[in-house]
């Protein structure tokens, strides 16, 4: 097995060949971040790291599948042994293995958002809150965010007491009943898949040591989108070997509404001293004018790591700005423009 690094540019090579110690890869849009992760995994295997000692984590099943496929192509035979998971699927695997330590049934059910909403409505009926049924979605969201912040029902109740927001105080009451009904059903929701794993590793030193020893190298994609639970899980698993590589772009952090904390990537170097930082700036996706227009918007961000994307592609067409009254009209306009281009054969 020989990994051909000639297919990577200089910055991508720097990320793929830094194998020991913490690594922060700041990857602008379209700069080949997944390529860096997959080549880095292949290089680790090539230099003698056991593939089952490597954990690569991303956010969606599609991204995990693509990453797994690329690793197997670069490291035939051994690549399939690398742990490639989404955060939630990794959490589910650990919880299945250690269900007894948390008092969970071995074959616990995982509730999706629809199941959660039904259970919240049931909890609201028990509390005499049927008149607020239309807010069930809001309460599901508040409970989910609480779990992202590693707040169990008791902790969230204390937090809600300091809030002037009546919805949070009501959510705290619902959360307690909701948790009881989850337990009675032998079920977990998506938030539990991370919160319960963090509790497992926090409260059971032998289990924590087992998994810290299990993985000598950890890689996390889209690190700018991690919430508090994902941050704690990453930091806990990497605490012993500190061979942790995170890849992301603070300029693409758009999920604060679902718990993502941009400070996780901005303060990575504080969490892991002696971090090597690699910045990917060569864009392979867009024309020059698109990058220049994006840069004019992005440079106004108050908290960001400095980077300036460039491309060998042409300048391309002039960028046109279209202002519309709302997101619905915006979506309709985009679809019509795409259809017009298709109809014109472009």
N, C-alpha and C positions, 0 to 999 in steps of 0.2 A: 504494500500500500504506500503510495506517495501522493501527497496533496500538492497540487499545482497552484502555487501562490501567484504565478505570473498573470492569472486572470483577475487579480485584484489590483487596485491602484495603491499608491504608497500608504495612504492613511488607512485603507482597509487592511492592508498587510500588517500595519502596526497594531491594529486591534486583534487580528487573527493570530498573531505570533506572541502576544503578551500572555503567557500561560499561567503565571504564578502571581498571586497578590491581587488586590482589588483593581478593577478596571472600569472606568466610566467612558462609554462611547456615546458622544453627543452626535446623533445622526439626523441631519436635516432631512426634509421630505425628499424621497426619491434618490437617496444617496447610497442605497445598497446595504442597509443595516442587517437584514436577514442573512445576506451573504456573509457578513462578518461573523455572525453567530455560528452559522453552520460550518464555515471553514475553521473557526476557532475550535469547535467541538472535534472536527476531523483531525486537526493538528494535535489536540490533547491525546486523542487515541493513538495517533502516529508516534507520539513521543513516549508512549507506554502507560498512559492513564487508563485504568480499566473502564470500559464504557458504562458499566452499571454503577460507577461512582460519580457519574455526571448527571446533573439534573438541569434541564432546560424548561423554563416556564414562560408561557405567554397567555393571552387573554381569550382567544376564541378557539373552538374546535378546528375550524378551518385553518387558522394560522398554525396550530400545533400539528395538524396533518401535513401541511406543506413543509414545515420545518423537519418533521420526522422523515419525510420522503427525501429531502435534500441531503440530510445527514447520511441516510442509508446509501445514497448514490455516491457520496464522497468517501464513505468508509464501508464498503460492501462487507457484509457478514457480521461486522461488529457494531455498525451504526444502529442496528435494530435493538441493541441492548441498552442504549441510552434512554434515560427517563425523560420523555418529552410529554408534558402535560399542560393543561390549563391550570390556573390556581385552584379552581373548584374541583376539577377531576382529581388532582393530586390530593386535595383535602379529603375527598370522599374515599380515596384508596387508604389513606392513613387511618381514617375513622373506622372503616370496615375491619382493619387489622387490629385496632386497639379499642374496639367498641366496649369491651368489658370495663376498661379503666374509667370510662365516662358513664357507665350504667346504661349503655345503649343496646338495643337488640341488634343481633348480628345482621339481620336483613332489614335494617331500618329503611323506611320509604323516604324519598327526597321530594318535597313539595315544590312545584313550580309556582310562578306568580299567580296563576289562576287558582290553584289550591290555596295559596296564602290568602287571597282575597276572600274566598269562601269561608276560611277559618276565622278571619277577622270579622266578617259579618256575623258569624255564629257567636263570637265573643261579644260583639256589640249587643246582640239580642239578650244575652245573659246579663249584661250590665244595664239593660233598659235603654239602650241608645239607638233603637230602631229608627228614630227620626233623623239620625245622622248617617243613614246607610249610604247616601250619595258621596260621603267622604271616606268610604272604605279604602279607596285607592290611595288617598293621602296618608291614612294610617299605616297601610302596608309599606309605603315609602319611608315613613318616619321610623318604623320598626326596623326596616332593612338598613337604613343609615345608622341606626343605633348599633346594630350588630357589626357593621363595617368599622365602627369606632370602638369595638370590643366592649360595648356596654350591655350587660345583661339586664333583665327586667328590673331588678332591684336598684342597680346603678343608674339606669335611665330614669327611674322614678325620682331619685334624689336630684338628678340634673334638671328634671322638669320643674321641680319646685322653685328653682332659681329663675325660671323663664316666665315672662309675662304673656307668652303665647299659650292661650287656652288649649289649642290643638295638641300641643306637646303634653300638657297635663292629662288630657283625655287619652292620648296615645299611650301614656304610661300605664293607665288603668287597663286598657285593652291588651297591652303587651303582656301583662301578668297572666291574664286569662288565656291569651293566645298561646303562651309558652306551656301552660298546664295542659291545654288541649293537644298541642303537638306531642308532648310526652305521653299522654294517654293513647295517642294514635301510633306511637312508636315511629315518629317521623321527625325529620329535620327539614329546614328550608335552606335556600342557597346561602344565606348569611351564616347559618350554622356551620357550613362546610369549612369556613375559614375561622370563625370565632371559636368553635369547639376544638379545632386543631391547635390554635394558639393557647387555649386553656390546657390542652393535653400536654403540650411541650413545656408550659409554664409550671404546671403542678406535679409533673412526673419526671424527676431528674433522670432516671434510668432510660426512659423513653426518649427524652431530649438528647441525651448522650448518644443513644443508638443512632438517631437520624443525623446528628451532627457528624458522627463518624462515617455514616453510610455514604455521604456525599462529600467528596474532596473538592469538587468544582460545581459551582452554581451559576447559572446564566438566567437573566430575567429580561424579557423583551418588553417594550412599551412601558418602561419604568415610570414615565411621567404620569401614567394613568393609574398607578397603584394607590389604594386607599390605606388607611391605618392598619387594618388587619393584615393586608398583603405585605406592607412594610415590616411589621413585627415578625411575620413568618419568615421573610427573606433574611432579616437581620439575625434571627435566632438560628436558622439553619447554617448561616455562614459564619457564625461566631467563632468556631474552632479553627478552621483552616484559612478563613478570610480570602479564599480564592473565589471571589464573587465578581461577576461581570454583569453590569446593567447597561442596557441600551435604550436610548430614548431621546426625546426632543422636547425641551421645555416650551418651545414655541408651538407645539402641537397639543398642549395640555388643555383639553376642552371639556373634561368630564368631572369638574368640581361638583356639579349638581348631583352626581351619583357617588360622591365620597372621595374622588381622586384628590390627592394632596400634592401640589407641585413642589412643595418643600422637600419631598422625598428625594427628588432628583437634584434639586438645587443644593441640598445639604449632604449629599452622599459622601463628599470628601471629608466632612466632619465626622460622619459615622465610621468611615474607614480611612484612617490616616495613611499617607503614602500611596494614595490612589494615583494610578496613571490615567491621564485623560487624553483621549483621542477624539478629534473632531472631524466628522465626515462632512465635507462641504461641496464636493463635486456632484452635481445633480444629473441624473440620467433620464429624467422623465419630462422635463419642461423646457420651453424656449427661454431665451434670455429676457425678453420683455416680461414674461410671466413672473420670473424670479425677481426682477427689479421691482415690479408692482407689489409683489408679496413682501419684499424687504421694506418698502415704504410704510406698509401697515404694521409689520412685526416690530420694527425698531421702536415703536411707541410703548411696547410692553415694559412695565416697570421692573419686573423681576425676570431676568433671562440671562443665559450664558451667551457670550458674544460668538456669533458665527455669521458668515456671509456666503450664501450659496452661489455657485457659478456653474456654467455649463459650456461644453464645447459645441453644443447645438447652435443653430442660427438664432438671430434675434426673434424671428417669427412675426406674426401679425401684431398690429397695434392692439393694446388692451382696451376694451370698451367697458364702461361702467353703466350699469342699468339699475336704477333705484326703483324699488317696488314697495307697496304699503305694508305687506306682511309676508310670512313664510309660505303661506298657501299660494299666493300670487307668484312668489319667487319660484316655487317648485313647478308651477304650471308653465311659466315663462321658459325655464330651463328645458323642460320636456318638449315644448313646441320648437325651441331652437334646435334641439337634437334631431327631432323629426324632420325639420326643414333641411338640415344638413344631409340626412339619410336620403330624403326624397331627391335632393340635388345630386346625389351620387358622390358626395365628398367624404 
